[in-house]
């Protein structure tokens, strides 16, 4: 085989678009297929952590990213049993940008699209829904099928099509379900535009609400035990509005804007990972390889780290036209440890924190001792900030740049 290897990426989310950018930057002809016609879908993860901001500093594009609409979160706090507690402080992290950028995901994906379009080897097809994989006589994945029976050949397929990945199913990659005891109801509430950021979690009387400050509105998440959303719906919307107003009196004046259940989106939380992320001709990354809980808001950042690792390991040989089937395992080898660590921590939070918070028979009446210690001792708040903000085994951009003159 000679010449650059064609690459197909299925899924225009954070993992797919970041991979498309980095492989195109290395000179690999790459096409990203996204089934929707735009990126304008609400209630997606929008926490761009310091580890991810550092990647764009390395790429020389951080100023263009931060020119997009965003709010900056320098600490995480919670209100537990009526008491405000400080949990994490990002201002001491050893990186240039010591905050979480709350960036609407459509803005972030549009930014990645614009950055990738700077490179002549990048292509993006919207309204292109992948329906499965194709295999050759040796049972090697050699392309994808799209709606309307279109077949697209590829030297390598990267499955970045999310937690309900049709490609991982079509490729028969074995999946382990780790279990998640919660679901989340997402909704919007209006607020006046202001300076600063008041993102917080609220836990009280067997209930939990997360308020994400988006400047001119609240993005709210009400956490419920797995499978209980229908019971909540059966109690009626007025009862739900009353619960939200009681939990967060500061938004009681706007809960009346919830006039229909259609304004609430149910996220059925999954926590799983593939036992094997690859087979000849195909590699899964991001949620397609490991669905994460919303705990910590780390899903986007882990997905992007996967994309960086894949490019670091595969972009140069692909650009040289080499066969990379024998190297696909290296991506899983590199990324499996941080995924396991984060998922283990998320399971602990599910079982020991959220399980207790959501138990109506034993509602918490005071913040637990570890939270008290975090609130009282500023030095301790640097620990969760480092875990959340920088993650485990974070990646740096080491893939080549085929067009150095574009690196500005």
ZISUL-V718604 format. One record per backbone hydrogen bond with DSSP energy under -0.5 kcal/mol. CO is the residue of the C=O (numbers start at 0). NH is the residue of the N-H. E is the energy in kcal/mol with one decimal. If there is no record, write none. Layout:
co:CO nh:NH e:E
co:CO nh:NH e:E
//
This chain:
co:5 nh:154 e:-1.4
co:5 nh:155 e:-1.1
co:6 nh:30 e:-2.0
co:7 nh:157 e:-2.8
co:8 nh:10 e:-0.6
co:8 nh:32 e:-2.9
co:9 nh:159 e:-2.5
co:12 nh:16 e:-2.9
co:13 nh:17 e:-2.1
co:14 nh:18 e:-2.3
co:15 nh:19 e:-2.5
co:16 nh:20 e:-2.3
co:17 nh:21 e:-2.4
co:18 nh:22 e:-2.7
co:19 nh:23 e:-2.1
co:20 nh:24 e:-2.3
co:21 nh:25 e:-1.3
co:22 nh:27 e:-2.4
co:23 nh:26 e:-1.7
co:24 nh:401 e:-3.3
co:24 nh:402 e:-0.6
co:28 nh:6 e:-2.2
co:29 nh:122 e:-1.5
co:30 nh:8 e:-2.7
co:31 nh:33 e:-0.5
co:31 nh:124 e:-3.0
co:32 nh:10 e:-3.2
co:33 nh:127 e:-2.7
co:35 nh:126 e:-2.4
co:38 nh:40 e:-2.2
co:45 nh:47 e:-0.8
co:45 nh:102 e:-2.0
co:46 nh:48 e:-0.8
co:47 nh:100 e:-2.7
co:48 nh:51 e:-0.8
co:48 nh:52 e:-2.3
co:49 nh:53 e:-2.2
co:50 nh:54 e:-1.0
co:51 nh:55 e:-1.4
co:52 nh:56 e:-1.6
co:53 nh:57 e:-2.1
co:54 nh:58 e:-1.5
co:55 nh:60 e:-2.4
co:55 nh:61 e:-0.9
co:56 nh:59 e:-0.9
co:60 nh:64 e:-1.9
co:61 nh:65 e:-2.7
co:62 nh:66 e:-0.8
co:64 nh:67 e:-1.7
co:70 nh:101 e:-3.4
co:71 nh:73 e:-0.6
co:72 nh:99 e:-2.6
co:73 nh:89 e:-2.7
co:73 nh:90 e:-0.5
co:75 nh:86 e:-3.1
co:75 nh:87 e:-1.5
co:76 nh:200 e:-1.3
co:77 nh:79 e:-0.6
co:77 nh:84 e:-3.8
co:78 nh:80 e:-0.5
co:78 nh:202 e:-3.0
co:79 nh:82 e:-2.0
co:82 nh:79 e:-2.6
co:84 nh:77 e:-2.8
co:87 nh:75 e:-2.1
co:88 nh:91 e:-0.5
co:89 nh:92 e:-1.6
co:92 nh:94 e:-1.7
co:95 nh:97 e:-0.6
co:96 nh:98 e:-1.1
co:98 nh:100 e:-0.5
co:99 nh:72 e:-2.5
co:99 nh:101 e:-0.8
co:100 nh:47 e:-2.5
co:100 nh:102 e:-1.4
co:101 nh:70 e:-1.3
co:103 nh:106 e:-0.9
co:103 nh:107 e:-2.0
co:104 nh:108 e:-2.9
co:105 nh:109 e:-2.0
co:106 nh:110 e:-2.2
co:107 nh:111 e:-2.3
co:108 nh:112 e:-2.3
co:109 nh:113 e:-2.3
co:110 nh:114 e:-2.5
co:111 nh:115 e:-2.7
co:112 nh:116 e:-2.3
co:114 nh:117 e:-1.1
co:115 nh:118 e:-2.1
co:118 nh:121 e:-1.7
co:120 nh:29 e:-2.7
co:122 nh:31 e:-2.6
co:123 nh:125 e:-0.6
co:124 nh:33 e:-2.7
co:126 nh:128 e:-0.5
co:127 nh:129 e:-0.6
co:128 nh:146 e:-2.1
co:131 nh:144 e:-2.3
co:133 nh:141 e:-2.4
co:133 nh:142 e:-0.8
co:135 nh:138 e:-2.0
co:139 nh:135 e:-2.3
co:141 nh:153 e:-2.3
co:142 nh:133 e:-2.2
co:143 nh:151 e:-3.1
co:144 nh:130 e:-3.1
co:144 nh:131 e:-1.1
co:145 nh:148 e:-0.7
co:145 nh:149 e:-0.7
co:146 nh:149 e:-0.7
co:149 nh:145 e:-3.4
co:150 nh:152 e:-0.5
co:151 nh:143 e:-2.4
co:155 nh:7 e:-2.4
co:156 nh:158 e:-0.6
co:156 nh:282 e:-2.3
co:157 nh:9 e:-2.6
co:157 nh:159 e:-0.8
co:158 nh:284 e:-2.2
co:159 nh:12 e:-0.5
co:161 nh:164 e:-1.3
co:164 nh:168 e:-0.9
co:165 nh:169 e:-2.4
co:166 nh:170 e:-2.4
co:167 nh:172 e:-2.2
co:168 nh:171 e:-1.2
co:173 nh:274 e:-3.0
co:173 nh:275 e:-0.8
co:174 nh:176 e:-0.5
co:175 nh:177 e:-0.7
co:175 nh:272 e:-1.9
co:180 nh:225 e:-2.9
co:181 nh:268 e:-0.5
co:182 nh:223 e:-2.5
co:183 nh:185 e:-0.6
co:183 nh:266 e:-3.4
co:184 nh:221 e:-2.7
co:185 nh:264 e:-2.7
co:186 nh:219 e:-3.2
co:188 nh:217 e:-3.9
co:199 nh:210 e:-2.9
co:200 nh:78 e:-3.1
co:201 nh:208 e:-2.7
co:202 nh:80 e:-2.9
co:203 nh:206 e:-1.2
co:206 nh:203 e:-2.1
co:207 nh:222 e:-2.0
co:208 nh:201 e:-3.4
co:209 nh:211 e:-0.6
co:209 nh:220 e:-2.6
co:210 nh:199 e:-2.3
co:210 nh:212 e:-0.6
co:211 nh:213 e:-0.7
co:211 nh:218 e:-2.7
co:213 nh:215 e:-1.8
co:215 nh:190 e:-1.4
co:216 nh:213 e:-2.3
co:217 nh:188 e:-2.1
co:217 nh:219 e:-0.7
co:218 nh:211 e:-2.7
co:219 nh:186 e:-2.2
co:220 nh:209 e:-2.8
co:220 nh:222 e:-0.6
co:221 nh:184 e:-2.6
co:222 nh:207 e:-0.6
co:223 nh:182 e:-2.6
co:224 nh:227 e:-2.2
co:227 nh:231 e:-1.8
co:228 nh:232 e:-2.4
co:229 nh:233 e:-2.3
co:230 nh:234 e:-1.2
co:231 nh:235 e:-0.5
co:232 nh:235 e:-1.4
co:235 nh:239 e:-1.5
co:236 nh:240 e:-2.7
co:237 nh:241 e:-2.0
co:238 nh:242 e:-1.8
co:239 nh:243 e:-2.2
co:240 nh:244 e:-2.4
co:241 nh:245 e:-2.1
co:242 nh:246 e:-2.3
co:243 nh:247 e:-2.5
co:247 nh:250 e:-2.1
co:248 nh:251 e:-1.3
co:250 nh:253 e:-1.9
co:250 nh:254 e:-0.8
co:251 nh:254 e:-0.6
co:253 nh:256 e:-1.9
co:254 nh:257 e:-2.0
co:256 nh:258 e:-1.4
co:259 nh:262 e:-2.0
co:260 nh:263 e:-2.1
co:264 nh:185 e:-3.2
co:264 nh:266 e:-0.6
co:265 nh:267 e:-0.7
co:266 nh:183 e:-2.3
co:266 nh:268 e:-1.0
co:270 nh:177 e:-2.3
co:270 nh:178 e:-0.8
co:271 nh:290 e:-0.5
co:272 nh:175 e:-2.6
co:276 nh:283 e:-2.9
co:278 nh:281 e:-2.9
co:279 nh:140 e:-2.3
co:280 nh:156 e:-2.3
co:281 nh:278 e:-1.9
co:282 nh:158 e:-2.9
co:284 nh:287 e:-1.1
co:285 nh:288 e:-1.8
co:285 nh:289 e:-2.1
co:288 nh:273 e:-2.9
co:290 nh:271 e:-1.4
co:293 nh:296 e:-2.1
co:294 nh:297 e:-0.6
co:297 nh:301 e:-2.4
co:298 nh:302 e:-2.2
co:299 nh:303 e:-2.3
co:300 nh:304 e:-2.0
co:301 nh:305 e:-2.1
co:302 nh:306 e:-1.9
co:303 nh:307 e:-2.3
co:304 nh:308 e:-2.6
co:305 nh:309 e:-2.7
co:306 nh:310 e:-2.3
co:307 nh:311 e:-2.9
co:308 nh:312 e:-2.0
co:309 nh:313 e:-2.4
co:310 nh:314 e:-1.9
co:310 nh:315 e:-0.5
co:313 nh:317 e:-2.3
co:314 nh:318 e:-2.6
co:315 nh:319 e:-1.4
co:316 nh:321 e:-2.8
co:317 nh:4 e:-2.0
co:317 nh:320 e:-1.6
co:323 nh:326 e:-2.3
co:323 nh:327 e:-0.8
co:324 nh:327 e:-1.0
co:326 nh:329 e:-1.5
co:326 nh:330 e:-0.5
co:327 nh:330 e:-1.2
co:327 nh:331 e:-1.0
co:328 nh:332 e:-2.9
co:329 nh:333 e:-1.9
co:330 nh:334 e:-2.3
co:331 nh:335 e:-2.5
co:334 nh:338 e:-1.7
co:335 nh:339 e:-2.8
co:336 nh:340 e:-2.5
co:337 nh:341 e:-2.6
co:338 nh:342 e:-2.7
co:339 nh:343 e:-2.4
co:340 nh:344 e:-2.2
co:341 nh:345 e:-2.6
co:342 nh:346 e:-2.2
co:343 nh:347 e:-1.9
co:344 nh:348 e:-2.2
co:345 nh:349 e:-2.7
co:346 nh:350 e:-2.8
co:347 nh:351 e:-3.1
co:347 nh:352 e:-0.5
co:348 nh:352 e:-1.7
co:348 nh:353 e:-2.9
co:349 nh:354 e:-1.6
co:352 nh:356 e:-2.8
co:353 nh:357 e:-2.7
co:355 nh:358 e:-1.1
co:357 nh:359 e:-0.9
co:358 nh:361 e:-1.2
co:359 nh:362 e:-0.5
co:363 nh:204 e:-0.7
co:367 nh:370 e:-0.5
co:367 nh:371 e:-1.9
co:368 nh:372 e:-2.4
co:369 nh:373 e:-2.0
co:370 nh:374 e:-2.4
co:371 nh:375 e:-2.1
co:372 nh:376 e:-2.5
co:375 nh:377 e:-0.7
co:376 nh:379 e:-0.8
co:376 nh:380 e:-1.0
co:377 nh:380 e:-0.6
co:378 nh:381 e:-1.2
co:379 nh:382 e:-1.7
co:379 nh:383 e:-0.7
co:380 nh:88 e:-1.7
co:380 nh:384 e:-1.1
co:381 nh:385 e:-2.0
co:382 nh:386 e:-2.2
co:383 nh:387 e:-2.9
co:384 nh:388 e:-2.9
co:385 nh:389 e:-2.0
co:385 nh:390 e:-1.1
co:386 nh:390 e:-0.7
co:388 nh:50 e:-2.1
co:395 nh:397 e:-0.6
co:399 nh:401 e:-0.6
co:402 nh:405 e:-2.3
co:403 nh:406 e:-1.7
co:405 nh:407 e:-2.1
//
